[in-house]
Amino acid sequence: MISYTFRADALNPVMTYTIEDNHLSWTSEKGGSGKIEFSKIAATRLKYSPTRYKSNLFVFELIHKNGAKTVFKNITYKGIANFGEQNKEYNEFIIDLNKKLAEFDDKIIFSSGTTTALYFIYSITMIFSAIVLLGVFYFILTSGVIWIVIAHLLFMLYLLPSAIRFMKKNKPRSYNPSEIPKDMLPA
């Protein structure tokens, strides 16, 4: 039995999840406990979900047949804007959970990245943002304030690799649960 313990954020308690034969058991730091039957799982989703506090945030969602989600993160909350990475433990738990789910039910859908609709929205937003930034860049350049142009360019160059990495990792796709895409697990 493999267990994984983490605290998602300041509003949630420390949770421990343990992989059992036909379910996932959980216990809460506040004293609660329960189980998630594998038979009630419809799908899974691996996502790369960086924030301004954690650029290396990976998320695994168990999507229940009733639409509810159980979310696992490779980080644990330690304090305001302070998250510790648990990459090794997270990877072991997610790999084993995927294998167990696949053994239990071959109808579970294994996906990675965002949904197709959300990916489309992200793409349109990035294109729109690029057009707006280029418009602002042109306006500033023609106004003659060169130091603002330089600051603007540096800011764009700083954000561009993160945006490209986000879009590449979160491209919607299915995966084989015994061969989880390496780019969807933290290094």
C-alpha positions as CSV (number, residue, x, y, z in Angstrom):
1,M,0.0,0.0,0.0
2,I,1.4,3.3,-1.0
3,S,0.3,6.5,0.7
4,Y,0.6,10.2,-0.2
5,T,0.2,13.1,2.3
6,F,-0.2,16.7,1.4
7,R,-2.0,19.9,2.2
8,A,-3.4,21.6,-0.9
9,D,-3.7,25.1,0.6
10,A,-4.4,27.2,3.7
11,L,-8.1,26.4,3.8
12,N,-7.7,22.6,3.7
13,P,-6.3,20.2,6.3
14,V,-3.4,17.8,5.7
15,M,-4.8,14.8,3.9
16,T,-3.4,11.3,3.6
17,Y,-4.5,9.0,0.8
18,T,-3.7,5.3,0.6
19,I,-4.1,3.0,-2.4
20,E,-6.0,-0.2,-1.4
21,D,-7.2,-3.2,-3.5
22,N,-10.4,-1.7,-4.8
23,H,-10.5,1.8,-3.3
24,L,-8.5,4.8,-2.2
25,S,-8.8,5.4,1.6
26,W,-8.3,8.9,3.0
27,T,-7.8,10.4,6.4
28,S,-7.8,14.1,7.4
29,E,-5.7,15.8,10.0
30,K,-9.0,17.0,11.5
31,G,-10.0,13.4,12.2
32,G,-12.3,12.6,9.2
33,S,-11.8,9.5,7.1
34,G,-13.4,7.7,4.2
35,K,-12.8,5.9,0.9
36,I,-13.2,6.5,-2.8
37,E,-14.3,3.3,-4.5
38,F,-12.5,2.7,-7.8
39,S,-15.8,1.7,-9.3
40,K,-17.0,5.3,-8.9
41,I,-14.2,6.7,-11.0
42,A,-15.0,7.8,-14.5
43,A,-11.7,9.4,-15.6
44,T,-8.4,10.9,-14.6
45,R,-6.6,14.0,-15.8
46,L,-3.0,15.0,-15.4
47,K,-2.3,18.8,-15.7
48,Y,0.6,21.2,-15.5
49,S,-0.8,24.1,-13.5
50,P,1.9,26.7,-12.6
51,T,1.1,29.7,-10.4
52,R,3.1,32.8,-9.5
53,Y,4.2,31.1,-6.3
54,K,4.9,27.6,-7.8
55,S,6.1,27.4,-11.4
56,N,6.5,23.6,-11.1
57,L,3.0,22.7,-10.0
58,F,1.5,19.4,-11.3
59,V,-2.1,18.3,-10.6
60,F,-3.8,14.9,-10.9
61,E,-7.6,14.8,-10.8
62,L,-9.7,11.8,-10.1
63,I,-13.1,12.5,-11.8
64,H,-15.9,10.6,-10.2
65,K,-18.9,9.4,-12.1
66,N,-21.1,11.9,-10.3
67,G,-18.9,14.8,-11.5
68,A,-17.0,15.4,-8.3
69,K,-13.2,15.6,-8.3
70,T,-10.5,14.5,-6.0
71,V,-7.3,16.6,-6.6
72,F,-3.7,15.7,-5.8
73,K,-0.8,18.2,-6.1
74,N,2.9,17.6,-6.1
75,I,3.3,20.4,-3.5
76,T,2.2,20.8,0.1
77,Y,1.2,24.1,1.8
78,K,3.7,25.3,4.5
79,G,2.6,28.9,4.9
80,I,1.7,32.0,3.0
81,A,3.2,31.8,-0.5
82,N,5.3,28.9,0.8
83,F,4.9,25.4,-0.7
84,G,7.2,22.5,-0.5
85,E,7.7,20.1,-3.4
86,Q,7.1,16.4,-2.9
87,N,7.9,15.3,-6.4
88,K,9.3,11.8,-5.6
89,E,6.4,10.8,-3.4
90,Y,3.8,12.4,-5.8
91,N,5.3,10.5,-8.8
92,E,5.3,7.2,-7.0
93,F,1.8,7.6,-5.8
94,I,0.4,8.8,-9.1
95,I,2.1,6.0,-11.1
96,D,0.9,3.3,-8.8
97,L,-2.7,4.8,-8.6
98,N,-2.8,4.9,-12.5
99,K,-1.7,1.2,-12.7
100,K,-4.3,0.2,-10.0
101,L,-7.1,2.0,-11.7
102,A,-6.3,0.5,-15.1
103,E,-6.2,-3.0,-13.5
104,F,-9.5,-2.4,-11.8
105,D,-11.5,-1.0,-14.7
106,D,-10.5,-0.7,-18.4
107,K,-13.3,1.8,-19.0
108,I,-11.7,4.6,-17.0
109,I,-10.5,7.4,-19.3
110,F,-6.9,8.6,-18.8
111,S,-6.3,12.1,-20.1
112,S,-3.6,14.7,-19.7
113,G,-3.6,18.4,-20.4
114,T,-6.6,20.6,-20.3
115,T,-9.9,19.9,-22.0
116,T,-10.1,20.7,-25.7
117,A,-12.5,23.6,-25.1
118,L,-10.3,25.1,-22.4
119,Y,-7.2,24.7,-24.6
120,F,-9.0,26.5,-27.4
121,I,-9.8,29.4,-25.0
122,Y,-6.2,29.5,-23.7
123,S,-5.0,29.6,-27.4
124,I,-7.3,32.5,-28.3
125,T,-6.4,34.3,-25.1
126,M,-2.7,34.0,-25.9
127,I,-3.1,35.2,-29.4
128,F,-5.3,38.2,-28.3
129,S,-2.7,39.0,-25.6
130,A,0.1,38.9,-28.1
131,I,-1.8,41.3,-30.4
132,V,-2.5,43.7,-27.5
133,L,1.1,43.6,-26.3
134,L,2.4,44.3,-29.9
135,G,-0.1,47.2,-30.1
136,V,1.1,48.6,-26.8
137,F,4.7,48.1,-27.9
138,Y,4.1,50.0,-31.2
139,F,2.3,52.8,-29.3
140,I,5.1,53.2,-26.8
141,L,7.8,52.9,-29.6
142,T,6.1,55.7,-31.6
143,S,5.7,57.9,-28.5
144,G,9.5,58.0,-28.1
145,V,9.8,56.6,-24.5
146,I,12.5,54.1,-25.2
147,W,13.1,52.9,-21.6
148,I,9.4,51.7,-21.5
149,V,9.9,49.9,-24.8
150,I,13.0,48.1,-23.3
151,A,11.1,47.2,-20.0
152,H,8.1,46.0,-22.1
153,L,10.3,43.8,-24.3
154,L,12.1,42.3,-21.3
155,F,8.8,41.5,-19.6
156,M,7.5,39.8,-22.8
157,L,10.7,37.8,-23.1
158,Y,10.4,36.7,-19.5
159,L,6.8,35.4,-19.8
160,L,7.1,33.8,-23.3
161,P,8.9,30.6,-22.2
162,S,6.4,30.0,-19.4
163,A,3.5,30.5,-21.8
164,I,5.0,28.2,-24.4
165,R,5.8,25.5,-21.8
166,F,2.2,25.7,-20.4
167,M,0.6,25.3,-23.8
168,K,2.9,22.4,-24.8
169,K,2.4,20.4,-21.6
170,N,-1.4,21.0,-21.4
171,K,-2.2,20.0,-25.0
172,P,-5.2,17.7,-24.6
173,R,-4.4,14.0,-25.1
174,S,-5.0,10.5,-23.8
175,Y,-2.3,8.4,-22.3
176,N,-1.7,4.8,-21.4
177,P,-1.8,4.5,-17.6
178,S,1.3,2.2,-17.6
179,E,3.2,4.8,-19.6
180,I,2.4,8.2,-18.1
181,P,3.9,11.0,-20.3
182,K,7.2,12.1,-18.6
183,D,6.3,15.8,-19.2
184,M,3.2,15.4,-17.0
185,L,5.1,14.4,-13.9
186,P,7.5,16.7,-12.0
187,A,11.2,16.0,-12.4
